[in-house]
């Protein structure tokens, strides 16, 4: 009898402890961050990070171009950015951009054959040199950006609504990219082994292209973190994504943490999007961004570490819709998206600014 009671008590204790553990994971909220340019101008970087610190944004994703023409200043620039990030309580998330992204198979003639080994060597050597320089300060390195969308169907379109299987990505171009990314992946392994570290590799996909992750893994590309990009219009529910699946459940099957490191509303892609303070599309965009942040911060299926809103400032030099994604028009003029981000991030909002958020009914899901 006593043994039976003791067993029952132990079982209850295990259940309670397990439930507490699960609740802890479920209740942990992602850090809110943003995406922006790198810069050699420390005053510019400081102004970005001052703004982010004020609004509670704690992650900064930026392009780290590992190309020959960036060699003279790349490491020094990121050292400066890291110094500023540390003083502002911000974590840097470098996105590694390789020479092959610009069509360079030889790494500026260093590997003149341009074959599979040349691609592997540029991925390995470039990643090793960069990550080794920051191995004690920057922990995560993203291996390329939206490479999955390079695979096209017979009509020349990306595999929207498809791309579920590794076989769909078994193309000559993706096999070339696999060599670059395997080199990068192996370089991180080498740094970790030599220094007793646990630097992480992040692999990106979008849409329904989960086959990209599986294809790269089948080619020996190792990764610890998934990054995912999410740009959707008002009314999209990620729990019923593409009308067929739960995005969070699908991501959870990979048993890795996720960084939603590009997030914004899909309305910005509309040719009629006004990019002004008011207008139907603008308000739908504001509601959509709120809904996205609500869904991502409250789901309980997968560990989402970061939500990075693309991007910090408008980039008029890009032209078209790419010019309009900023949470600010410029450093002096914010958009509603910045107030929404600050609300979720726990940043500073004036009473007036908080009123803009509450009058729209945020953070509840909007229709």
N, C-alpha and C positions, 0 to 999 in steps of 0.2 A: 504494500500500500504506500509506504513512505517513498519507495523507489519510484513508484508510478507518479506520485505527487511531485517529486523532485524532477523527474523527466518532463512533466508538464510545465513546471516553472521554468526550466531551462529552455524549453521550446518557445514559451512566451517571451522570455528574455531575448532570444535570438530574433524572434519576429519583431519585437519592439526596436531592438538595435538596428535591424535591417531596415525597418520603416523609417527610423530617424536618418539613417544614411541616405536612403532614397529621397527623403524630403529635403535633406541638405543639398543634394545635387539639383533637385527640381527647383529649389528656391534661390539658388545662386543666380544672380542676374548678370548678364553679359556687360562687359565694359563697352561704352559708346565712344567711337572715334570717328576719324574722317580720313580722307585721301587728299593728297596735295602734291605739289611739285617739290623736288629737291632744289636747293639753291646754294650757291657759294657765298651769298651775301648774308652774313650773320644777322644783320639788322632785320632783314626780311624774315628769316627763320624765327627770330625772337618775337617778331610781331605776330606771326602765325601762332606760335606756342603760347604767347600771352593771351591771345583770344581764346584758344582752346582751353587753357587752364581756367579762365574766367567762366567759361560755359560748361566745364566739367568733362571735356572730351579728353580721353586718356590714351588713344592709339593714333598713330600717324603712319599711314601706308604711302610709300613713295617708290618711284622707279629708281633702281640701281642699275644703270647701264654699264655692263661689263664689256666694254668695247675699247678698241685701241685708242680712239680719239678722246676717251674719258680718262685714260690712265694717269695723265699728269696731275689731275686734281681730285679724282674720285674719292680716294681714301681720306684725304684731308678734309674734303667737304663733309663726308659722313661723320668724321670725328667731331667736327664742329656741331653738326646737327645732333649727334648723340650727347654732347656736352650740354647743349640747350635743352634737349629732351629730358635728361636726367634732372636738371634744375627745375623743370616744370612738372615733374611727375608724369611724363609721357613715355610710352613705349614705342620705339620705332619698329616698323614692319617693312623691311626692304623687299621689293619685288625684283628678282634677278632677271635682267634682260640680256640675252646672249647675242653674239654677232649673227648667229643663224636667223634671228628674228628679222634681220635686215638683208637676208639673202646671202650672207657671207659664210660659205662653207669652210674657208681656209683660215679663219681668224686672222685676217689682214696679212695673209701669206705665210703665217707661221706654220701651217700644215698644208702645203701646196697640193697634195693629192685630193683634198676635199672629200675623202671617202668616209666610211662609217667610223673608222678609227679617228679621223680628223675631227669629226663631230663630237665623239666621245671626249677627245683631249680638250677641245675648247670648253665643253661643259665642266670637265674636271678641273682644269687649270684655272679657269676664270673664277669658279666658285671657291676653290681652295684658297686662292690668293685673297679674295675679298672676305670670306667668312673667317679665315684664320686671323685676319687683322682685327676682327671685332668679336672673337669667340668668347671673351669674358664679359661682354656687354650686351650684345644682341643675340637673342636665343633662337629666333624663328627666321627661316629663309624660304621665300616663296619661289617655286621653280616655274617661272613663266606665267603668262597671263592669257586666259581664254584661248588656249591652243586648240581646244575641242571644236571651236567654231570654224577652224580651217578646213575641216572635212565637209565636203559639199555633196549634194545628191546630183542626179543626172541633169537637173534644171539649174544647177549652180547655186543652190540655196543650202544654208546650214541645215543640219538634221533636226529641225524643230519638231518636237513631239516624238522623235525617234532617238537613236543613239543609246539605246539601253544595253547593248551588248558590245563586248570587246571586239568581236568580228567586224563590226561596222567601222571601227577605227584602224583596221589592219590595212592601211594604205601606204604607199611609198613615202609620202610626206610624214605621216605619223611614225613610221619606223625610223626615219631620220631624226625626228624630234625625240624619240625614245632613246637614241644614242646620246644626244645632248643631255637629256635629263638624267640618264643613268650615270653619266660622268659627274654631273652635279651632285646626285644622290651619293655616289661613292666618295666624293670629296668630303662631304659632311661626315660620313662614316669614318674616314681617316682622321679627321680632326678630333672627333669624339674619342676614337680609340687611343690616339696619341696623348690626349690631355685629360682623359677621364671625365668628359663632358657629356651633356645630353642636349646638344643643339637639335632643333627639330626642322624637318622639311615639310613644307606646305604645298599641296597639289590642288590646282584649281579646276573646277568645272562649272557649268551653267546649265540651265534648262533641264531637259531630260537626259542629258549626256553622261549618264553614270558609266556607260561602257568605256569612256575615256579613262576613268580611274582604273577600271579593271584591266584595260589594255596596257597601260603603263606599268601596272604592278606585274603583269605577265612578262614584261620585258626587263624586269629587275629594278625598276624605279621604286625605291622605298620612300615612304612618307608617313609622318605621324599625325598630320593635321590636314583636314579638307578645308579649302576655301570655296565659297559659293557666292555667286552674284545673283541678286534678286531685284529686278526692276518690273513692277507690276502696276496695273491700273486699278482704280477704285473698284471694289467688288470682288477682287481675287482673294480666294481663301486658300492658303497653303496647306490646310488640312484636307482639301479636296483639289489638289493642284492638277492643272490641265484636265480637270473633271474626272480624274481617274485614280489618283493616289495621294497619300499623305506624305508631303515632302519631308517632314521631320522623322517619320517612321523609316522612310527610305534611307535618309542620312544615317540614322541610328544603326542600320545593319552593317555599316563599315566599322563600327566600334572605335571611332576616333572622334576627338573633339572637332568642332567646326568653327570657322571664322567666316561670318557673313561680311566679307571685306569690301564689297561694293553693293550698296543699297540706295535706292531712290525710287521715285514714282515713275511709272511708265508713261504718264501723260506728257512728260517732257519730250518724248519722241514724236508727238503729234505735230504736224507742220503748223497748226493753228495755235500752238501753245504760246501764251502771251509773254511769259516771263516778267510780269508786272505784279504789283501788290494785289490786284483783284482780277476777277474774271472766272468764268465757270471752270475752265480747265485748270487754272491755278488753284482754285479751292478744292477741286477734285484731287489734285496732286497733294495738297496739304493733308487732306483726309486720308489718302492712300498711304502717305509716309507714316502718319500716325498709326494706321491699322497695321502696317508692316512692323513697326516697332512694338506694338502691342502683342502681335502674334509671336514675334521672336523672343520677347522677354518673358512671355508667360507659358510657352510650350514646355512640356516636361518629358519629351522623348529622347532628346539628345543634348549633350553639353555644348552650348553655344558660348564660346569664350568672348568674342568681340562682335560688335555690329559697327561697321565703318560706313558712314554716309558719304556717298560720292556726289560732290566733293566739297572742299572748304570754300572755294571762291569760284565765281564764274570765270570762264577762260575765253573771252571774246576772240582771241587770236585763232582759236580752233574753228570758228564758224559753225553754222548749222546748229543742230540740237546739242552737239558736244560743247557748245559755248555756254549752255544754260543750266548746268547741273549744280552750280554753287549754292551753298547755304547762305552765302553773302553775294551781293552784286559786286562789292569790292570791300576793302577793309573797313570802310565807314558805314556801309548800308547793309543791314541784315535782311533776310527773307524770313517768312514764317517757319521754314524748315529748320533754321537755327534755333528758334525758340522751342520748337517741338523736340529737337535733339537735346537741348539743354534741360528741358523738363525731364526727359527720361534719364539723362546722365546725372541729374542732381546738381546741375550747375546753377549759376546765379541768374535770376530773372527779377527784374523790377516788378513792382506791383502792376504797372501798366502792361508790361510784357506778359506777365502771368495771366492777365485778363484776356489777352488775345488767345491764349491756349484754352482757358476754361470756357470762354464764350463759344468756342467751336465744339465743345463737348469732349475734348480730349481728356484723358487717354482712352475712353471707351471706344469700341469699334464703331466706325461711322459708316453710314450707308450712302 
